Amino acid sequence: MRVSKLAFAALAVAAALSLTACEDDEPGTAQGAPVATPTGSATASPTGGGQGSGAPGKGSASPTAAPTGSTGGGKAARCRTTDLTITAADRTITGDAENTVVVELKNHSGKDCTLAGYAGVDLKTTAGTISAKRSGEPVVSGVVANGKSTYFGISYPANTSGGTGIRITGLVVTPPDETQPVTLPWPGAGSLPVTEGGGSPVKIGPMGSAGQGGQ
């Protein structure tokens, strides 16, 4: 009887092993077999934004900068202080009620540029700085070709008082829309009369309002 029980147990173990082997042979059920990711199942976002996103991708052409001396619309840019050679000369005409100094602004930039409006003008004197007053003449925009000049006038009263007056020691000119000034020797009469009351005794015209000196 004991032999029969052992034989039966051996048959049961053999049957179990055979069943396990059959299950392991079934396709697609092998334990630990890697599962392949379907091709294209995950798509990485392109660098710089996807197509149609509006964001420029890597290597996109950068905007073209406007060329130097141009506003980008074919017009000449405004003249900067560094573009100009600024000089001043006495142009007083005998018999005139007021004395005159003419300021020349010559374009040496290598390109055309525009000058419009009034320059800033200050006279350095022994009594302090005197800022010129605008004459009120209309402003006209103009292109100053390379190598050419434009002019404006400074008018001031003659010192006929017989006294020493206010001695002028220098002239400071700042082109329109600029902040960089140029300091020049004063070429006109040596002094201004002493005046009472407010207001500047010195007046200036806009760009192009004088033509002395030859253009």
HURA-V902470 format. One line per field, one symbol per residue. ss: DSSP state (H for helix, E for strand, L for the rest). phi: phi as a letter, one per 30 degrees, with the letter a starting at -180 (. if undefined). burial: # if it has 9 or more other C-alpha atoms within 8 Angstrom, else .. A space follows every 10 residues. Layout:
ss: ???
phi: ???
burial: ???
//
This chain:
ss: LHHHHHHHHH HHHHHHHHHH HHHHLLLLLL LLLLLLLLLL LLLLLLLLLL LLLLLLLLLL LLLLLLLLLE LLLLLELELL HHHEEEEEEE LLLLLLLLEE EEEEEEELLL LLEEELLLLE EEEEELLEEE ELEELLLLLL LEEELLLLEE EEEEEELLLL LLLLLEEEEE EEEELLLLLL LEEELLLLLL EELLLLLLLL LEEELLLLLL LLLLL
phi: .ddddddddd dddddddddd dddddddicd diddcddedi dbcddddijd didjddddjd ddeddddeib djcicddddc eddcccbbbd bdcejddbdb ccccbcdcdj bdacbbjcdd bbcdbdcjdc ddcddjddcb dbccdeicbb bbcccadddc dicdicdcca bcbbeeiccc dbcbddcced acddccidjd dcbbcdeidb bdjic
burial: .......... .......... .........# .......... ........## .......... ........## #....##.#. #.####.### ##.....### #########. .######### #####....# ####....#. ..####.### #########. ....###### ######.#.. #..#.#.#.. ###......# .######### #....
//
